[in-house]
Amino acid sequence: MLALDVSSVCVGWALFHGAKLRSFGKYLQQGKAHGEKLAEFEDWLLQMLDQTDPEILVVEAPYAGRRRFAFGVLMMYYGIVQMAHLRWKGFELPDEHRVAAHQVKRLLDLPKGATHTDRKIVALERINTMYGLSLVFSENKKHSDDDTADAIAVGHAYLVKTGAIPLEVV
């Protein structure tokens, strides 16, 4: 399974084989304008799917929240995921392969943070504990692993949701 945490700045990814985390990382969006970034992202994602050949693709579902402009931009990148899945598998990304952020938080038993940054740090620390990792948070996306931790969390939540691994309270 390839799990993605998609954004217009940095895409976290995590590759699982069964319930085992095999590799992970991030893709910093390339280009200056969204059109260029979208094209580069599509190329990267199709190459990643071809190279890793996961059984399924799982993605965190976009959340409208309080920032409608950000949601609109995120939907463009999510559309690339949809299109790449269609080209890769020949059919639409199934609804059950989309994991809502609130499901991730619930299935990983993440406490609420006061700010977006606090929530990112809590999630990253939980993933470090669960998987024995040393991911770090930074305000600078080039140096931060928070999107990678989010992708691992999406994959983990999907595995719990489908019963592939038990619900654990850390």
Phi, psi and omega in degrees: 000136172251121179253137182236143167243104190264138170209173180278355181250308185215132179251119174274145178221150178216131180252122179247144169244109191064232179263005185262128176288121184259315179203165183199166179174198181216154176239115176278124182303138181257152177101168182257315181261160183299322179302314179294317179298317180298317179296316179295320179296317178300314178301313181299313184295316178297322177294318179297316179296320179293317183288319186268335179044057179289159177293320180219162175246131179235140183220147173289128181291139178299144181239124183293316177050217184263354185246088184297322180296315179298321178297317179300316179294315180300323179297329177296316180289323175297323176300324176295320177299315178301312182294318179297319179298317179299316179292324184283311186258340181087009176209164182299151172297119182297146180305322183290352177266008175251124182247122180288148181303321181294331176291319178301311181299317182290315184287339174260003179052050181275128176289158179286138174259157182291327183229170176302317179298316178301318180295321178298315182295317179300315180296317180298316180295323179294317179296318177303316181294313184293324186248006178064039182257173178230047179291149183238153176254139173212150175293338179272114184302330179295333185250359185259147177251014185295324179290326175296314178300321179296320178294319177298319179297319178298313178298316179298314180299320178298317180296322176292314182301324182270358178083009180289333174223151181286154174291124179242141173254119183266000000 
